[in-house]
Amino acid sequence: MKALVLSGGAGTRLRPITHTSAKQLVPVANKAVLFYGLESIAAAGITEVGMIVGDTAAEIEEAVGDGSKFGLKVTYIPQERPLGLAHAVMIARDYLGDDDFVMYLGDNFIVGGITDLVDEFRGNRPDAQILLTRVADPRAFGVAELDPSGQVIGLEEKPEHPKSDLALVGVYLFTPVIHEAVRAIEPSWRGELEITHAIQHLIDKRADVRSTVIKGYWKDTGNVGDMLEVNRTVLESVERRIDGDVDAESETIGRVVVEEGARIVNSRIVGPAVIGSGTVVSDSYVGPFTSVAENCRITDSELEFSIVLRDSSIRGVGRIESSLIGRHVEVTPAPSVPSAHRLVLGDHSKVQINS
């Protein structure tokens, strides 16, 4: 069994971060979202991974390499532009051959991994198996309709009037019959080959399409709010570890990780929180659910429920919360200016000013 990991896409909902960085590499708890998925694939006993890459291919390849650090063998498959999930399956045809495979969206996060799902698929081997979860607003997702027995009877992509609250999670398992289905469908109104349409084709052909409704935690980390929420969830499970230097005037409370090479000076860190290697926190407060990546400087500031990417500095700005701060960012106080009114008034004007 192989894996097909989708790591293309523009990440428009995470701009401006994704103007200069692949969305799959934005870190939660100081580890790229993509890496959690690759670790889940390896834990499920899958070793061969085809990775769909687009405009950010060089960055993805630099981060993942040949996959050996995850116990995987990675083959990169270029996609000229994002033309849909079914298109990704189509261009991976030669790589996948006649093997069963799991398709995993690289910006998705699933607590608990996919081992049980893969084992269930291997044991029963339906033509396709989809993962579902209940969501508050299914209009933003692919949506499944089930009959009273739980059988999948229909799928819709981002419907205006959803027939259920069951959204497709970004993990799919297929036998080779999916290849005929992706060739049989037409592009949607979005100009994309939708995987929901290909699975619907299988349903219409009376193929064995099964579903699993997950009860654990899942997020599509496509926007800042979801990134912060995933960061919070991961940090809740970290174990306290102080490998860096914490001076006598500083205090670390609870599940705090200070990586080797980091320094905490006259500061207070309240967990769960992670401070990356090479980072210096001085005269500051870092509160719960905060990840500060490597080689940052936090000085005379307060930071809580936030993610700070590498090589950034925050100096003398008071309190920051619920924020995602990119790489090589400088946050400083605005220069003070004298209080004054600046006016451009026409003829015969009358102005009243409270000084």
Protein Blocks (a to p, Z undefined) as FASTA:
>chain_A
ZZdddfehjhlmmpcklmmocfklpceehiafklmmmmmmmmnopabdcddddfklmmmm
mmnmnolmnopacdddddfbacbjklmmmmmmmmnmmadcddddfkbccehijmlmmmmm
mmnopabdcdddddfblmlpccddddfkopafbdcehifbdcbfcdcdfbdcddfklmmm
mmmpccdfkopacfklmmmmmmmnopacdddddfbdcddffbfklmmmmmmmmmmmpccd
dfbccdfkbccehjadddehiacehiacdddddddehiacehiacdehiacdehiacehi
adehiaddehiacehkljaehiacdehiacdddddddddddddddehiacdddZZ
